């Protein structure tokens, strides 16, 4: 996803690796990506915000 991308409910936003398992994060509602908060390939804590979005 890029800033400005519009996604629909169920679209895959990103893939997160946890304990050697790849998990896809899906959009819970339609939105536009306003800001990407996590850098690619960086470690994130559970519950950390990954995106700033604007609901459609």
C-alpha positions as CSV (number, residue, x, y, z in Angstrom):
1,X,0.0,0.0,0.0
2,X,1.0,3.6,-0.7
3,X,-0.1,6.8,0.9
4,X,-3.3,7.9,-1.0
5,X,-4.3,4.3,-1.8
6,X,-8.0,3.5,-1.5
7,X,-8.8,0.1,0.0
8,X,-12.0,-1.8,0.4
9,X,-13.1,-4.0,3.3
10,X,-11.2,-7.3,3.2
11,X,-8.3,-6.0,1.0
12,X,-4.8,-7.0,2.3
13,X,-2.9,-4.0,3.7
14,X,0.4,-5.7,4.6
15,X,2.0,-9.0,5.6
16,X,3.4,-9.3,9.1
17,X,5.9,-12.1,10.1
18,X,5.4,-13.4,13.6
19,X,7.4,-16.5,14.8
20,X,8.2,-17.5,11.2
21,X,4.5,-17.3,10.2
22,X,3.4,-14.9,7.6
23,X,0.1,-13.1,8.6
24,X,-1.9,-10.9,6.2
25,X,-3.5,-7.8,7.8
26,X,-6.9,-7.1,6.1
27,X,-8.8,-3.9,6.1
28,X,-11.8,-4.0,8.4
29,X,-13.6,-1.2,6.5
30,X,-13.1,0.9,3.3
31,X,-10.6,3.6,3.8
32,X,-7.8,5.8,2.3
33,X,-4.2,5.4,3.5
34,X,-3.2,8.8,5.0
35,X,0.1,7.9,6.5
36,X,2.3,4.7,6.9
37,X,3.6,4.6,10.4
38,X,5.8,1.5,10.4
39,X,8.8,1.2,8.2
40,X,9.2,-1.9,5.9
41,X,11.0,-4.8,7.6
42,X,11.1,-3.0,11.0
43,X,10.1,-4.7,14.2
44,X,6.8,-3.6,15.7
45,X,5.2,-4.3,19.1
46,X,1.8,-6.0,19.4
47,X,-0.9,-3.3,19.3
48,X,1.3,-0.7,17.6
49,X,-0.4,1.4,15.0
50,X,0.8,0.6,11.4
51,X,-1.3,3.0,9.3
52,X,-3.2,6.2,9.7
53,X,-6.4,6.0,7.6
54,X,-9.4,8.0,6.7
55,X,-12.7,6.1,6.6
56,X,-14.7,6.3,3.4
